[in-house]
Amino acid sequence: MFGAMSLVREHLYSIAQRVMEDGAGQLCISISRVTDFDLALMTWIYMDASSAQDQRTLQDMILENLPAAVLCLDEEMRVTSSTRLFDSESVTGRPLLEVLPSDLVDAVDIEGSIGIAHTLGHSLSYENVKTSQSRHFKLTIVPVEHALATTLVHVEDTTNLFEAEVRAKQAESLAQIGTLAANVAHEIRNPLAAISATIQIIGRSFHDGDQRRPVLEKLQHQISRLNQLVNDLLGYARPLDAHEEDVLLAECVRDAIITSGVEASMEGEGGMVCADPTALARILVNLLQNASDAGSQVTV
């Protein structure tokens, strides 16, 4: 523009000097002012148009990357324009029912809903449309008045959001169950401790050869198992804050065998491991008791 205006200005100068002998200088000054004004006006218009184009490009980029689709429809329900849809296939000019996912078309009367929206004169929304393929959609129909569109259809696949909400509710329910389990475990632990103490007192009153002592010992063993289950339940409801340290594996195994009450043999001496001794002992006790319940000879 600057180069072109410079040529125009030089040409006008030459005309002024040729046709006017007196006053050509003043006329050239006027020509400079007019052409400078025109140049400033053209530059402003260009910059304004360029800024508007940048803004439109940004808007187009935002629309193309929305996680939803917006379809513009004409009176015959053909797509006149759209944002990014569920695939990269061009949808312009195609009927709406061919463009939308087939399971969504089967789940909602799209044509009837568009008619209702135009009759009411305002938008119509379906917050959660569940399809036969267990997909979830949010559908909004907006009647508009435009030369290229009479209806806007907003479609959003909310399956992932719905599944996340379901998982969150399940997690909340599990947390409530964990709290309840902890409360129940506390209520069970106290009677178990009382029963265990009573059995120990009774057992001490029998002499070594009394035939009732083995029965009490078995009963004490089962109470210990129940108490371990209660502790495991409490540990699950309130996870242990692990503190790792060096642990002699063989020593930990021997303690676990004694705690579990399981008749088991141990082979080898193991070595040093880095672990939480309480958590490791709990794991070993559970493994020993499970192996014993299986009815086989237990060897560590």
VOTIVEX-338058 format. One record per residue (C-alpha): residue in one letter; chain; x, y, z. Coordinates in nm, 3 decimals, always signed. Layout:
<rs>
R  code  unit     east    north       up
R     A     A        X        Y        Z
...
</rs>
This chain:
<rs>
R  code  unit     east    north       up
R     M     A   +0.000   +0.000   +0.000
R     F     A   +0.280   +0.241   +0.082
R     G     A   +0.460   +0.172   -0.245
R     A     A   +0.137   +0.210   -0.448
R     M     A   +0.043   +0.535   -0.273
R     S     A   +0.390   +0.672   -0.340
R     L     A   +0.344   +0.612   -0.714
R     V     A   -0.003   +0.774   -0.706
R     R     A   +0.133   +1.075   -0.522
R     E     A   +0.423   +1.123   -0.769
R     H     A   +0.180   +1.100   -1.062
R     L     A   -0.049   +1.363   -0.908
R     Y     A   +0.248   +1.587   -0.839
R     S     A   +0.352   +1.573   -1.204
R     I     A   -0.003   +1.659   -1.319
R     A     A   -0.017   +1.954   -1.078
R     Q     A   +0.312   +2.091   -1.193
R     R     A   +0.213   +2.053   -1.561
R     V     A   -0.128   +2.219   -1.545
R     M     A   -0.052   +2.487   -1.287
R     E     A   +0.242   +2.719   -1.314
R     D     A   +0.146   +2.928   -1.013
R     G     A   +0.029   +2.757   -0.694
R     A     A   +0.154   +2.408   -0.785
R     G     A   +0.348   +2.389   -0.459
R     Q     A   +0.037   +2.453   -0.246
R     L     A   -0.159   +2.200   -0.452
R     C     A   +0.114   +1.938   -0.396
R     I     A   +0.088   +2.001   -0.020
R     S     A   -0.286   +1.940   -0.038
R     I     A   -0.230   +1.625   -0.243
R     S     A   +0.015   +1.499   +0.023
R     R     A   -0.238   +1.559   +0.300
R     V     A   -0.519   +1.382   +0.114
R     T     A   -0.305   +1.084   +0.013
R     D     A   -0.161   +1.055   +0.368
R     F     A   -0.515   +1.051   +0.505
R     D     A   -0.617   +0.784   +0.251
R     L     A   -0.308   +0.579   +0.336
R     A     A   -0.381   +0.603   +0.711
R     L     A   -0.744   +0.501   +0.650
R     M     A   -0.645   +0.200   +0.436
R     T     A   -0.383   +0.094   +0.694
R     W     A   -0.640   +0.113   +0.977
R     I     A   -0.895   -0.086   +0.775
R     Y     A   -0.632   -0.350   +0.694
R     M     A   -0.522   -0.384   +1.057
R     D     A   -0.883   -0.401   +1.176
R     A     A   -0.964   -0.670   +0.917
R     S     A   -0.650   -0.862   +1.011
R     S     A   -0.740   -0.852   +1.381
R     A     A   -1.094   -0.967   +1.301
R     Q     A   -0.953   -1.252   +1.093
R     D     A   -0.723   -1.358   +1.377
R     Q     A   -1.020   -1.353   +1.613
R     R     A   -1.228   -1.566   +1.376
R     T     A   -0.939   -1.811   +1.338
R     L     A   -0.913   -1.842   +1.715
R     Q     A   -1.288   -1.895   +1.748
R     D     A   -1.282   -2.159   +1.475
R     M     A   -0.997   -2.338   +1.651
R     I     A   -1.188   -2.337   +1.980
R     L     A   -1.505   -2.468   +1.815
R     E     A   -1.319   -2.738   +1.626
R     N     A   -1.165   -2.870   +1.946
R     L     A   -1.472   -2.864   +2.168
R     P     A   -1.555   -3.204   +2.321
R     A     A   -1.906   -3.165   +2.180
R     A     A   -2.066   -3.109   +1.842
R     V     A   -2.284   -2.818   +1.731
R     L     A   -2.482   -2.871   +1.412
R     C     A   -2.661   -2.599   +1.215
R     L     A   -2.972   -2.723   +1.029
R     D     A   -3.187   -2.576   +0.755
R     E     A   -3.564   -2.617   +0.727
R     E     A   -3.521   -2.965   +0.576
R     M     A   -3.302   -3.071   +0.871
R     R     A   -2.990   -3.089   +0.659
R     V     A   -2.659   -2.985   +0.809
R     T     A   -2.544   -2.646   +0.681
R     S     A   -2.245   -2.614   +0.914
R     S     A   -2.093   -2.799   +1.207
R     T     A   -1.808   -2.815   +1.453
R     R     A   -1.594   -3.125   +1.495
R     L     A   -1.821   -3.428   +1.520
R     F     A   -1.753   -3.785   +1.626
R     D     A   -1.533   -3.854   +1.323
R     S     A   -1.352   -3.650   +1.057
R     E     A   -1.606   -3.722   +0.783
R     S     A   -1.764   -3.414   +0.626
R     V     A   -2.129   -3.379   +0.729
R     T     A   -2.231   -3.062   +0.546
R     G     A   -2.537   -3.116   +0.330
R     R     A   -2.629   -3.449   +0.487
R     P     A   -2.955   -3.516   +0.675
R     L     A   -2.925   -3.488   +1.051
R     L     A   -3.041   -3.845   +1.114
R     E     A   -2.755   -3.976   +0.901
R     V     A   -2.499   -3.770   +1.087
R     L     A   -2.589   -3.851   +1.449
R     P     A   -2.490   -4.186   +1.606
R     S     A   -2.753   -4.446   +1.524
R     D     A   -2.803   -4.546   +1.888
R     L     A   -2.876   -4.181   +1.978
R     V     A   -3.128   -4.155   +1.693
R     D     A   -3.301   -4.468   +1.824
R     A     A   -3.310   -4.335   +2.181
R     V     A   -3.465   -3.993   +2.109
R     D     A   -3.726   -3.870   +1.863
R     I     A   -3.501   -3.599   +1.715
R     E     A   -3.748   -3.478   +1.451
R     G     A   -4.031   -3.456   +1.702
R     S     A   -3.809   -3.274   +1.953
R     I     A   -3.706   -3.015   +1.692
R     G     A   -4.073   -2.955   +1.614
R     I     A   -4.155   -2.911   +1.983
R     A     A   -3.866   -2.666   +2.030
R     H     A   -3.990   -2.451   +1.739
R     T     A   -4.347   -2.466   +1.867
R     L     A   -4.242   -2.358   +2.216
R     G     A   -4.002   -2.098   +2.079
R     H     A   -3.717   -2.183   +2.314
R     S     A   -3.446   -2.444   +2.360
R     L     A   -3.519   -2.804   +2.457
R     S     A   -3.265   -3.009   +2.654
R     Y     A   -3.218   -3.378   +2.736
R     E     A   -2.958   -3.400   +3.013
R     N     A   -2.897   -3.775   +3.009
R     V     A   -2.997   -3.984   +2.708
R     K     A   -2.899   -4.348   +2.761
R     T     A   -2.867   -4.556   +2.446
R     S     A   -2.894   -4.929   +2.388
R     Q     A   -2.513   -4.950   +2.377
R     S     A   -2.486   -4.804   +2.730
R     R     A   -2.364   -4.469   +2.600
R     H     A   -2.484   -4.141   +2.749
R     F     A   -2.548   -3.815   +2.563
R     K     A   -2.655   -3.463   +2.643
R     L     A   -2.876   -3.319   +2.367
R     T     A   -2.985   -2.955   +2.331
R     I     A   -3.207   -2.821   +2.051
R     V     A   -3.218   -2.444   +1.994
R     P     A   -3.452   -2.278   +1.739
R     V     A   -3.285   -1.980   +1.563
R     E     A   -3.362   -1.732   +1.288
R     H     A   -3.079   -1.710   +1.038
R     A     A   -3.044   -1.718   +0.663
R     L     A   -2.835   -2.036   +0.680
R     A     A   -2.991   -2.213   +0.979
R     T     A   -3.323   -2.257   +1.154
R     T     A   -3.205   -2.495   +1.427
R     L     A   -2.892   -2.554   +1.632
R     V     A   -2.837   -2.904   +1.771
R     H     A   -2.579   -2.943   +2.048
R     V     A   -2.464   -3.303   +2.106
R     E     A   -2.221   -3.405   +2.380
R     D     A   -2.106   -3.759   +2.460
R     T     A   -2.114   -3.772   +2.841
R     T     A   -2.042   -4.144   +2.880
R     N     A   -1.705   -4.092   +3.049
R     L     A   -1.849   -3.826   +3.280
R     F     A   -2.142   -4.051   +3.374
R     E     A   -1.911   -4.345   +3.445
R     A     A   -1.688   -4.121   +3.657
R     E     A   -1.991   -4.013   +3.861
R     V     A   -2.092   -4.377   +3.909
R     R     A   -1.741   -4.465   +4.026
R     A     A   -1.744   -4.170   +4.266
R     K     A   -2.076   -4.285   +4.415
R     Q     A   -1.943   -4.640   +4.448
R     A     A   -1.631   -4.512   +4.620
R     E     A   -1.846   -4.310   +4.859
R     S     A   -2.058   -4.617   +4.935
R     L     A   -1.746   -4.827   +4.996
R     A     A   -1.613   -4.559   +5.230
R     Q     A   -1.938   -4.568   +5.427
R     I     A   -1.921   -4.949   +5.440
R     G     A   -1.562   -4.923   +5.563
R     T     A   -1.667   -4.688   +5.842
R     L     A   -1.951   -4.920   +5.940
R     A     A   -1.717   -5.220   +5.931
R     A     A   -1.472   -5.043   +6.159
R     N     A   -1.747   -4.965   +6.409
R     V     A   -1.872   -5.325   +6.401
R     A     A   -1.517   -5.457   +6.441
R     H     A   -1.469   -5.242   +6.750
R     E     A   -1.790   -5.378   +6.899
R     I     A   -1.679   -5.737   +6.827
R     R     A   -1.325   -5.698   +6.959
R     N     A   -1.425   -5.615   +7.317
R     P     A   -1.644   -5.927   +7.371
R     L     A   -1.373   -6.142   +7.209
R     A     A   -1.115   -6.008   +7.453
R     A     A   -1.345   -6.083   +7.744
R     I     A   -1.414   -6.438   +7.619
R     S     A   -1.043   -6.501   +7.560
R     A     A   -0.953   -6.381   +7.910
R     T     A   -1.226   -6.598   +8.063
R     I     A   -1.106   -6.908   +7.876
R     Q     A   -0.750   -6.846   +7.991
R     I     A   -0.865   -6.823   +8.352
R     I     A   -1.068   -7.144   +8.320
R     G     A   -0.778   -7.322   +8.150
R     R     A   -0.540   -7.239   +8.435
R     S     A   -0.777   -7.410   +8.679
R     F     A   -0.737   -7.747   +8.499
R     H     A   -0.439   -7.971   +8.558
R     D     A   -0.214   -8.069   +8.267
R     G     A   -0.376   -8.405   +8.208
R     D     A   -0.734   -8.277   +8.210
R     Q     A   -0.917   -8.383   +7.893
R     R     A   -1.093   -8.049   +7.878
R     R     A   -0.774   -7.853   +7.821
R     P     A   -0.739   -7.947   +7.447
R     V     A   -1.097   -7.831   +7.390
R     L     A   -1.024   -7.496   +7.553
R     E     A   -0.703   -7.463   +7.353
R     K     A   -0.891   -7.516   +7.026
R     L     A   -1.151   -7.266   +7.137
R     Q     A   -0.875   -7.019   +7.225
R     H     A   -0.720   -7.076   +6.883
R     Q     A   -1.048   -6.998   +6.705
R     I     A   -1.094   -6.685   +6.915
R     S     A   -0.744   -6.575   +6.814
R     R     A   -0.839   -6.624   +6.449
R     L     A   -1.154   -6.419   +6.494
R     N     A   -0.951   -6.148   +6.663
R     Q     A   -0.707   -6.150   +6.373
R     L     A   -0.995   -6.112   +6.128
R     V     A   -1.122   -5.816   +6.329
R     N     A   -0.775   -5.659   +6.319
R     D     A   -0.756   -5.716   +5.943
R     L     A   -1.095   -5.551   +5.901
R     L     A   -0.983   -5.252   +6.105
R     G     A   -0.663   -5.234   +5.906
R     Y     A   -0.859   -5.233   +5.581
R     A     A   -1.093   -4.960   +5.706
R     R     A   -0.799   -4.750   +5.824
R     P     A   -0.494   -4.838   +5.610
R     L     A   -0.168   -4.876   +5.794
R     D     A   +0.084   -4.592   +5.768
R     A     A   +0.382   -4.804   +5.666
R     H     A   +0.723   -4.749   +5.826
R     E     A   +0.992   -4.943   +5.645
R     E     A   +1.294   -5.080   +5.825
R     D     A   +1.541   -5.368   +5.796
R     V     A   +1.370   -5.692   +5.903
R     L     A   +1.517   -6.041   +5.950
R     L     A   +1.288   -6.247   +5.732
R     A     A   +1.340   -6.579   +5.915
R     E     A   +1.261   -6.419   +6.252
R     C     A   +0.949   -6.259   +6.111
R     V     A   +0.835   -6.595   +5.969
R     R     A   +0.889   -6.773   +6.301
R     D     A   +0.685   -6.507   +6.485
R     A     A   +0.409   -6.536   +6.223
R     I     A   +0.393   -6.915   +6.267
R     I     A   +0.350   -6.871   +6.642
R     T     A   +0.090   -6.595   +6.603
R     S     A   -0.113   -6.784   +6.345
R     G     A   -0.132   -7.098   +6.557
R     V     A   -0.062   -7.305   +6.245
R     E     A   +0.162   -7.613   +6.260
R     A     A   +0.418   -7.525   +5.994
R     S     A   +0.782   -7.600   +5.922
R     M     A   +1.037   -7.349   +5.793
R     E     A   +1.316   -7.423   +5.547
R     G     A   +1.614   -7.194   +5.505
R     E     A   +1.712   -6.883   +5.699
R     G     A   +1.611   -6.617   +5.446
R     G     A   +1.784   -6.283   +5.472
R     M     A   +1.737   -5.916   +5.550
R     V     A   +1.448   -5.732   +5.381
R     C     A   +1.326   -5.374   +5.389
R     A     A   +0.961   -5.375   +5.496
R     D     A   +0.708   -5.266   +5.753
R     P     A   +0.736   -5.547   +6.013
R     T     A   +0.371   -5.517   +6.126
R     A     A   +0.231   -5.529   +5.773
R     L     A   +0.465   -5.811   +5.672
R     A     A   +0.366   -6.016   +5.977
R     R     A   -0.002   -5.965   +5.895
R     I     A   +0.053   -6.090   +5.539
R     L     A   +0.244   -6.397   +5.658
R     V     A   -0.019   -6.485   +5.920
R     N     A   -0.296   -6.466   +5.656
R     L     A   -0.096   -6.685   +5.417
R     L     A   -0.027   -6.942   +5.686
R     Q     A   -0.391   -6.960   +5.794
R     N     A   -0.510   -6.987   +5.433
R     A     A   -0.262   -7.269   +5.368
R     S     A   -0.375   -7.448   +5.683
R     D     A   -0.741   -7.412   +5.583
R     A     A   -0.655   -7.576   +5.250
R     G     A   -0.583   -7.893   +5.447
R     S     A   -0.227   -7.949   +5.330
R     Q     A   +0.101   -7.964   +5.516
R     V     A   +0.232   -7.609   +5.556
R     T     A   +0.595   -7.538   +5.475
R     V     A   +0.752   -7.194   +5.454
</rs>
